Amino acid sequence: MGYLLQGVWHEGWYDTAKAGGEFQREASAFRHWISAEGASGFKAEPGRYHLYVSLACPWAHRTLIFRKLKKLEQVIPLSVVNPFYGSQGWSFQADEDVIPDTVNGFGYLHEVYTSAKTDYSGRVTVPVLWDKQSRTIVNNESAEIIRMMNAEFQAFTDVKTDYYPVELRSEIDAINARVYSDINNGVYRCGFAGSQKAYERAFDRLFTALDEVEARLDPFPLFGRKPPHRGGLAPVYHVSALRCGLLQPL
């Protein structure tokens, strides 16, 4: 693990000692917004923005999924870092699935951060949405990146499906807050726990949330009949399988 301090890269693990062993996620630092008309200062335009991701990162996966769903592959180009997180963090060292940094020509992702803010302090994470025009990071919060892809690039895609409809936003926001806090981030609290007690608290919180999701979304048994496929969706995976480290397709 590593981080930037006043623009200088340092190696170092997450320090959980001050929080009783609890992993505490840093808030995403770049929270600008792309808008269709440009009132935000960042106008939606084809080719203007560049997405940096890692195929080893679940937070980045959601931006890749949305980019595909909305058919924005030709609108928002892509770079993919090496899946190995080395002493300098995410790199563009040549590998089978690496797509080099064709925008800035950097060798490490932390250079993208210091290019946007020379004295940046914090973790260097993916995904990153970069603006070629103003040469800065627009946003590095995956939930916000996918909402911009959903709504602000409609002029450049024939996919008009709205995955965040107004009438469902309050319910979506409530569910997302729970999933983000206790499931998405919950696995990190387990993995980076600095004490046994912190790990047990994180584990209980994670699987309580998974049980709630299971009860809400999956009425089908772990083994048995297959659920109907709706709208061409892929088979769901039973949440209980995660308890024993399995992903058992139904």
N, C-alpha and C positions, 0 to 999 in steps of 0.2 A: 504494500500500500504506500501511497505517497500523497503529497499535497503541495500547494503553492503558498508561500508566505512572502508577502510584499513582492510578488513576481518572481521569486526564486524557488526552484523545485527542491523539496526535501523528502527523504524517505521516512515513513513512520506509520505505525498501525493506529487504529482508532483508540483514543484514550478514553476508556470508560470508567476510570477510577473515581473521578469526581462525581459521577452520576450513580454510584452504587453498583457499578457493573452494567448499567443499562446503556444500550446503544441509542444514540440520539442523532437523528438525521439532520444535516444542515439544510436549510431552505435553499432552493434554487436561486442563484444570484442574478440571473438575467431574465427579466420578465416583461420585455417589450411585446407589443402586439402588432401583427400584420393585419391590415384592414383592406377590404376590397377597393374602397375609394381613396385610401391613403391618408385619411385624417389623422391617423395615429403616428404618422411620420414614416411608416413602413408600408408601402403600397404593394398589394399582391400583383406580381408580375412574373411571367414565365422566365425561368433562367436566372432570376435575380438572387434566389436563395439556394443555399447548399446545406444538405443534411449530413451530419457526421454521426455514425452509429457504430456499435459493436454487436456482432451476432451472438456474443456471449452474455448480453445484457437484456433482461426482460423488460426494463423500462424503455429501451430502444426498440424492442420488438413491436410495441404498440404503434410507434410512428411508422415503422415499415409496413405493418398491416394496413394502417389507414392510407398511407401513400398508395398502396396497391388497390384498396377498396375504391378510392376516389379517382383512380387512374391518373395520378399525378407524377408518374415516373419520368415523363419527358419535361415536366414543369419544374420539378425540384430535383436536381441531380444529387448524387450520393457519393460519400466516401465511407469505407468500412475499415476499421482498425484491425490490427492483428488480435486474435482472441486471447493471446497470452499477455497478462498484465505484468510487465517487467519492472525493473528498478526505476525506470523513467515513466511509469504509468502506461497508458494506452499508446501504442506506436503504430506506424505504418510500415513496419518491417515486412518485406515480401513474404507472402504465404498464399495458399490456394485460394482463399476467399477474400483476400485483402483488395480493396479498391483504393489506390493512392489518393493523397490530397492533391487533386488537380487544380484546386483554387489557389492555395497558398504555398504549396510545395513543402509543407512542414513534415518533419520526421516523427514528431510527437504531438499528441493532442493538447498537451499543456501549452504548447506554443500558440495554439488557436486562442486559448484563454488570455495569455499575456499580450497577444496581438490586439485583442479587444480592450483589455485593461492592463496596462503595464505593471501596476502594483497590485494585481489581483491576489487575494488570499482566500484559500479554501480548497476543497476537493475538486478534482477535474473529472467530470462525469459525462456520460452520454445519456440521451441524445443531445446534440447541439445543432441549432438552426442558425446558420451564418448568413449575413447580408453582404453580398459582394459589393454593392454600391457604396454603402457607408463603412464597409470593412469593420464590422463589429458583430458580436453575437446578439441575435435578436432574442432568443429564448433557449433555456436549457431545462425547462420543465415539460416533461413528456405529455402530461394531461392537457396543457395549454397548446402545445404544438399540434396535437391531433384535433383540437377544436378549431384551430385556425385552418387546418387542412379541410375540415368538414364544411366550414362556412364561407371562408374568405377567398377561395380560389374557384368559385363556381363558374366564372367566365371562361375558365381554361380546361374544363372537363365536361363530358356529356353525362357524368354520373351526378344526378341532382338529389340523390337520397340524402335526407337530413338525419344524421345519427344522434342529434341532440335537439329534438323537437321541443318547442316552447312549452307545450302542454305537459310534457313529462320531465322538464328540467328539475323541478324541486325534488321529485322522487329519485331521478338519476343522481343528483348531487348528494342526497342523503345516503344512498347506497354506495356511491363512489367514496364518500368520506370514510365510511366504515371499512370498505375493502382496502382502501389505501392505507389507513392507519393500522389495521389489525391483521391484514393478510399480506398485501404487497410489502409493506414495511415490516410486518411481523416476522417474516422469514429472516430478515436482516437482524432483527433484535435477537432472534435465536442464534444465528450464526456468529454474531459479533459480541455476544454476551460476555462480560468480563468476570462473572461469578456464577456459581451453581444456582443461587437463589434468583438471580436476574434471568438466567436461562429458563428456569422453571416457570417464572412469571410470564415470560414471553411465550413459552410453549403453550401454557394454559390459555392465554389470550388468543393466540393464533388458532388453536383448534376449536375453541368456543366459537370464534367467528366462522370457521370452515363449517362447523355443524349447522350454524344458522343459514349459511349460504346453501348447504345441501338441502335443508328442510324447505327452503324457499323455492329452489330451482329444480331439484331432482327427485321426483317421486318414485323413480324406478330403482329396483334393487341392484346391488353390486353385480351379482351374477344372475342371469335370467334373460328375460325378453328384452329386445332392443327397443328404445324409444323411437317414435316416428321422426323422420328428418323433416324439419320445417324450413322452407326457403333455401334448400340446398346446403344447410349448415353441416359442418363436420360432426361426427359423433361426439357426444359429451363424455367427459371423464368423471367418474364417480369420486366425490370428495373423500369418501372414506378410504379410498385406495391410497391417498397420500399418507395416511397414518402408518402404513407398513411399507412406505417407500415405493409403492407401485403406481403405475398409470394403466389401469385396466379399461380398455375401450369397451363400451357397452354395445 
